[in-house]
């Protein structure tokens, strides 16, 4: 199968759309003094309960240094607490504060509104097709990466 120019364009379009979607969330969260990255960490902790910095990095697919910066800011804001892991003194366990839980409830409707705006004039069928195509693109990318990196 010959690769057409449009195939190279897909990656750019997905990247460009992702950046604009991220910017939409930035604008929505700004009045609450949160970034999308900080909000994501708070949501992960809200869903999973206390987690280590390493677990947060894995769940969010972020570098540990990035997680540390987010946590420093969130701790200064009184939204998370870091405490020593009782099973591993080298590690910290991160927990949400009551202030963070209250903030998450306030921000939930703002984030939902931003997400709803992103799908204005797009049918559910189109969304389902788009998500299916994205899943197949990811699967194809994984197969390609595995084929190129698993050789001895």
PyMOL commands that set and color helices and strands:
alter all, ss='L'
color gray80, all
select helices_A, chain A and resi 5-30+36-48+53-60+64-76+98-118+124-149
alter helices_A, ss='H'
color red, helices_A
select strands_A, chain A and resi 51-52+80-84+92-96
alter strands_A, ss='S'
color yellow, strands_A
deselect
rebuild
show_as cartoon
